[in-house]
């Protein structure tokens, strides 16, 4: 099947514009024969780039506070079906969509990934377990209740966000659920990222789609608070980093950097059995008599009402 990594920017911190653009991208990918479309981390309505450049403060009149307010006002409320245009596009074109969103729930923002089936149904919602470093100024923590692999029209799809993919136990939880297509939306532009994607494809015997935010500084709105501080990042505000890898580690497409567009690749899930014939990390190559992993899949809440 053909799969697509989205190497195009959202309408930065503009939810309505990003939803419209996302639906258009899904249609364009489907017109090229794609069955699965994978967007970067926090694509709706854009990654929290400002946490790495703007100094936080308790004051309400800083650039940090102003950016956060814009982000909050443009974040996704899944309980209100904010992403209906994306679901409708998935249904209209018959494609599975994996998309990163900034989710607001209660008074907290989360880095969340959503898996939407080809009929437009939300199959899974995953919240990032551990926001990385400065991201913890903005995002809350997920829990093990969303560490799942789900059946879709294209196969068993799982997802870890950004540096979750560096967590061996989180990866093992995916492998133990027989993940076939492993999606790794990220904001990590390091050139070595695609090496990790190849490692995961070999380790898990699964196809891997990794994709990083790709946008130029000109894509940052001129009225964005703190924009001048972000200018130091250069023309390629986020250089992107997309790769598609076959089960076993063979690079199919990418790595793509500093190039706006859709990255396509053909994957063959029949290669999984051969990849795992000699190395099945959660099967015959495991040593449960030596190593075991316990995953707490409960949903943790601060208040319980009996």
Residue, then its C-alpha position, 0 to 999 in steps of 0.5 A: x500500500x502507499x503511505x504518506x508522510x505530511x511534510x507541509x506546515x499547518x496554518x500556524x496557530x490558526x485552528x480553522x485554517x489548519x483544519x481546512x489545510x489538513x482536509x485538503x492535504x488528505x484529499x491530495x494524498x488520496x488522489x495519489x493512491x495513499x491509504x495512510x496519511x501521517x501528520x507531524x507531532x502537534x500539527x493542529x495548530x502547530x508545535x510549541x516552538x516558543x518554549x525553546x526560545x521565549x522565557x516563561x514568567x508568572x506575569x500575564x503580560x509577557x510574550x510567553x503568556x500571549x503565545x500560550x493564550x493564542x495556542x489555547x484559543x486554537x487548541x483542539x477540543x476532542x470532546x467537542x469534535x473539533x477535528x470533524x473536518x479531518x474525520x470527514x476527509x478521512x471518510x470521504x477519501x477512504x484513508x486512515x489518518x494519524x495526526x498530532x494535535x494540541x489537545x485541551x481538556x479541562x484547564x490543561x494542554x496535552x500533546x496528543x495523537x489521534x488515529x482516524x480510520x478510513x470511515x472517519x471513526x476515531x480509533x485511538x487517542x494517545x497522550x504523550x507520556x513524557x513531554x520533553x524538557x521545556x515542553x513540560x511548561x505547556x503540556x500535561x502528562x499522559x498515562x498508560x491507558x493510551x498506550x495501545x495498538x489498534x486495528x484499522x483498514x490498513x492494519x494494526x497501527x500504533x503511535x508514539x510521539x517524538x522522544x517517546x520513541x527513545x523509551x525502550x519500554x514504550x516501544x516494547x509495549x507497542x511490539x507486544x501488541x503486534x504493531x504492523x505500522x508504527x507511526x512516529x510523529x515528531x518535532x525532532x529535526x536531528x539528521x539522525x532521526x531516520x536512523x532511529x526509525x530504521x532501528x525501530x523497523x528492525x527491532x519491531x519487524x514493522x513498517x515505520x512512518x516518521x515525520x517531523x514538522x516542516x515549515x519556513x520562518x515565513x510561515x510564522x504569522x507576523x503578529x505572533x508574539x515573540x516572533x523576533x526571538x524565533x527569527x534566530x532559527x533561520x529560514x527553515x524554522x522547522x526543517x522537517x525530517x520524514x522517512x518511511x521504512x520497511x519491516x526490517x529496516x530498509x529505507x523506502x523514502x526519505x530522509x526528506x529535509x528542507x523540502x515542502x511536500x508530501x513524502x510517499x512510500x510503498x510498504x508491503x506488510x507481508x514482509x513482516x513475517x520474514x522480518x520476524x522469522x529471525x528476530x521477533x523481539x516480543x515473541x521467540x526472541x524474548x526471554x520472559x524468564x529473564x526480562x518482563x515488562x509490566x504496563x499500567x494501563x489504568x487511567x489515572x485521575x486526581x479525584x475519584x467519585x464513589 
